[in-house]
Amino acid sequence: MDGAQTRTPQQGRLVIEERPRTDRGLTVLLDAAFGELVARYGPEGRSQVSDGARFLVAAVDGEAVGCGAVQRVDDLTGELKRMYVVPSHRGRGIARSLLAALEALAHGQGCQRLRLATGARQPEAIALYETCGYTRVEPYGKYVNDPLSRCYDKALTAR
């Protein structure tokens, strides 16, 4: 995926690009995301991301400030994983831009649906997904018996 670029006065030059799992900026973001999850939910552990997952990083003026991944569930379904934006860059539309780029990546891979799991203690994430057209669905997989899990699904269309 080619890096998508936008610019707004409040956030500088935003570039969203695919990066390997070993990328230093991505690694720092994933560690920060896990730290925030532990602070909100405790150290129960994180869900696995498959080896074939593709990661996007949002960078503002060269600084990695957000990330997310798409992994395949089956031939027609992808799953959103590791959506995160550093607190100092929230409220600037970065998560919305990153989500759109992840949806385009999934659609480009042939996915017709994208699903995700978030948690009840992440109202900002829930609001983002709902305003971007995601519909709450029954919990799936490891989330079935987790009362704090909130699972969502969205049909992807061509852009």
C-alpha positions in Angstrom: 0.0 0.0 0.0 1.4 3.4 -0.9 1.5 5.9 1.9 -1.5 8.2 1.9 -0.8 11.8 2.8 -2.9 14.6 4.1 -2.2 17.8 5.9 -4.1 19.9 8.3 -2.9 22.9 10.3 -3.5 21.2 13.7 -1.7 17.9 12.9 1.1 18.6 10.4 1.7 16.2 7.5 0.0 12.8 8.1 1.3 9.8 6.2 -0.3 6.4 6.6 1.9 3.5 5.3 2.3 -0.2 5.6 5.3 -1.2 7.8 6.7 -4.6 8.8 6.0 -5.9 12.3 9.7 -5.4 13.1 9.5 -1.6 12.5 10.8 0.3 15.5 8.1 2.9 15.4 5.4 0.2 15.2 7.0 -1.7 18.1 6.9 1.3 20.3 3.2 1.9 19.5 2.2 -1.7 20.1 4.0 -1.6 23.5 2.2 1.6 24.4 -1.2 0.2 23.3 -0.7 -2.9 25.5 0.3 -0.7 28.4 -2.9 1.2 28.1 -5.0 -2.0 27.9 -3.3 -3.3 31.0 -4.1 -0.1 32.8 -7.8 -0.3 31.8 -8.4 -4.1 32.1 -5.5 -5.7 34.0 -2.8 -8.0 32.8 -5.0 -10.8 31.3 -3.0 -10.8 28.1 -3.5 -9.6 24.6 -5.2 -11.4 21.8 -3.0 -12.9 19.1 -2.2 -11.3 15.8 -1.6 -13.8 13.0 1.7 -13.9 11.2 0.0 -12.8 8.0 -1.4 -9.6 9.5 -0.6 -6.4 7.7 0.2 -3.3 9.8 -0.3 0.3 8.9 1.4 3.2 10.8 0.2 6.8 10.9 3.0 9.2 11.2 2.8 13.0 11.7 5.8 14.9 10.4 7.8 11.6 10.5 6.8 10.6 14.0 4.8 7.3 14.4 1.7 8.2 16.3 -0.9 5.5 15.4 -1.2 2.0 14.2 -3.5 -0.8 13.2 -3.5 -4.1 11.5 -5.8 -6.3 9.4 -5.6 -10.1 9.6 -7.6 -12.6 7.5 -10.3 -14.6 9.3 -11.5 -16.4 6.1 -11.8 -15.8 2.4 -14.2 -12.9 2.8 -13.6 -11.6 6.3 -10.8 -9.6 7.9 -10.3 -8.6 11.5 -9.1 -5.3 12.7 -6.4 -5.6 15.3 -4.2 -3.2 17.4 -5.9 0.1 16.6 -4.1 2.7 18.6 -3.3 6.4 18.6 -0.9 8.0 21.2 -2.9 10.2 23.6 -1.2 13.4 22.6 -2.5 13.0 19.0 -6.1 11.9 19.8 -9.0 14.1 18.7 -7.3 15.1 15.5 -8.9 12.7 13.1 -5.9 10.4 12.9 -7.8 7.3 14.1 -10.6 7.9 11.6 -8.0 8.3 8.7 -6.2 5.2 9.9 -9.4 3.2 10.1 -10.4 4.2 6.5 -6.9 3.1 5.3 -7.2 -0.2 7.1 -10.7 -0.7 5.6 -9.2 0.0 2.1 -6.4 -2.4 2.7 -8.8 -5.2 3.8 -11.1 -4.5 0.8 -8.0 -4.6 -1.5 -7.2 -8.0 -0.1 -10.7 -9.2 -1.1 -12.4 -8.9 2.3 -16.1 -8.1 2.1 -16.5 -7.7 5.9 -14.3 -6.4 8.6 -14.9 -7.4 12.3 -13.3 -6.2 15.5 -13.3 -6.5 19.2 -12.9 -3.6 21.7 -13.9 -3.2 25.3 -16.5 -1.5 27.4 -13.8 0.6 29.1 -12.9 2.2 25.7 -15.8 4.5 25.0 -13.7 6.6 22.6 -13.1 3.5 20.4 -16.7 2.4 20.6 -17.8 5.9 19.5 -15.3 5.9 16.6 -16.4 2.5 15.3 -20.1 3.3 15.6 -19.8 6.6 13.8 -17.8 4.9 11.0 -20.6 2.4 10.3 -19.7 -0.6 12.5 -22.6 -2.5 14.0 -22.5 -4.3 17.3 -22.6 -8.1 16.9 -22.5 -11.1 19.3 -19.1 -11.8 20.8 -16.9 -14.2 18.9 -13.9 -16.4 19.6 -12.1 -15.7 22.9 -14.6 -12.8 23.6 -17.7 -14.9 24.0 -17.6 -15.1 27.7 -16.0 -11.8 28.4 -18.6 -9.3 29.7 -16.3 -6.3 28.9 -15.9 -7.2 25.3 -17.8 -5.3 22.6 -17.6 -6.9 19.1 -18.5 -5.1 15.8 -18.8 -5.8 12.1 -19.0 -3.8 8.9 -19.6 -4.7 5.3 -16.9 -3.2 3.1 -17.7 -1.5 -0.2 -15.5 -0.2 -3.0 -14.3 3.3 -2.5 
